[in-house]
Amino acid sequence: MPIAKATAPKGKRDDAVARFAAPATAPSRRRAERRGRIAEFFAAALLVAKGYRILARRLRGPYGEIDLIAARGRRIAFVEVKQRRSVEEAAAAVSATQAGRLADAAERWLWRNPRYREYDVGLDAVLLGPRMWPRHVENALNSW
């Protein structure tokens, strides 16, 4: 028995299909996502080389996104990773709004992980540029 093909009016998508269809991702967006993942990998490698232990990566929630969470001794760092054409451009890309979101997300994470509430908290940044070592700036976002 042949399977009947459902047809929608010309120019309109079926509501059920539109509701469950995955959003189209542009190739440029996928490349940016890949570059971001690679930058976060290098940032995590730098932090591990400096003696940090990576607790979490790429946390997303209603209060914002945290690229990396790392701990060393009694210090916990919530890290924003920025990659641009130069380290100076990466530093300039960090905004007060972004620092506020990172602080809100960090506070929520600490609320859900009481073990780390007594640690010294830092809002750090790792800045990357092409063909150069990443730069870890401790408490870079605390001043906002």
N, C-alpha and C positions, 0 to 999 in steps of 0.2 A: 504494500500500500504506500503510495507516494506521500511524502510529508508536505503539508500545506505551508507555503511561505507567507508569513505575516507581512503585510504592506501597510505603511503609514502614509497619510496624505503627503503629497509631494511638498518638500520644503519644511516639513515638520518631523521631529523625532518622536518616537514613542516615549511616553512619560516613564514607563518602567525602565527602558533602556537608558534614558537620560539620567535617571536617578542612580543607577548602579554603574554607569560607565566611569572608568578611571579618567581623571583629568589629563588632557594632553600635556606632555612635558616637552618644551622646546629643546632642541639640541644644545643651544647655548646655556640653558638652565642646567641641563645634565652635566655639561662641562664644568660649570661653576661649582656644582655640587661635588664633583670629583676632585677639583682643585682644593675645595674646602676640606674634604676628607684627608687628602694627602698632607695639607698644611697641619691639620690636627694630629696626624700621625707623627710628623716631625716635631711638633710641639711636645707631644707626649714623650717622645724619645729624649728630647732635651731635658724635660723634667725628671725622667727616670735617671738620666746620667747625673743630675744634680742631687740625687738621693730622695726624690719624691716617690710616693707610691700612688699610682693612678687608681682612684676609687670609682670613678664613673666617667663616661664619655657621652657627648651629644644628648644631654637630657633636655627634653622639651616638655613644657607644661603650660598651664594657663597663665602663669606669672612671667614667663620668658624662657629663654634657652640658655643653658650652660654648656660651653664647649667641653671643658675638662674640669674635673674635681680631683685634686691631688693633695696628699698629706705627707708632711715630713716632721717627725718629732711631734710636738704639740701644736703645730701650725697646719691649718687647712686652707688651701688656696682654691678659689673659684676663678677659673681662667677663661678669659676671652682670647680667642686666636684670631689674628688679623693678618692677611696676606695681601700685599699690594705691590706695585712696581718698585717701591723703595721702602725701607724701614720708616722713613720720615712720613711717607704717605700713609703707611699702616697706623702709625701713632696718631696722625691727624684724623683717621677714620673712626676713632673711638669717641663717642659723644656722651654728653651728660645723660641723655635719655636712655642710652644703652647701658650706662653704668647703673642707673636706677633700676632698670629691668633685671640686670644681673644681681643686684643687691636683693631685690624682691624674691627672685628665684632661689638665691642662696639662703635667705631667711626661711623660705618654705622647706628647702631641703634639710636644713638644720632642725627644723621643727619635726620633720618626719624621721630624722636620724639622731635621737637624743644622745647617743654615744659621743658625738662630736661637738656637743653644745659648749663644752668647757674649753675647746681649742681656741687658739688665737686665729681669727679669721682674716684672710686677705683677699681682696679682689684684684687679681693679677692680670697681666696681659702678656701674651707671647706674640711678638711682631716678626713677620717674615717678609723677606724680599727675595727676588730671584738670585741664585748663585751666591748666597751669603748665609752665614750661620744665623739661626733664629736668636732673637734677643728676648730674654725673660725679664720683665719689669715687675718687681714685687710692689704690691699696693698701688698699682698704676691707676686704678679706678676708685680707690678709697677717698681721694681728694674731691671727688665730684660731690 
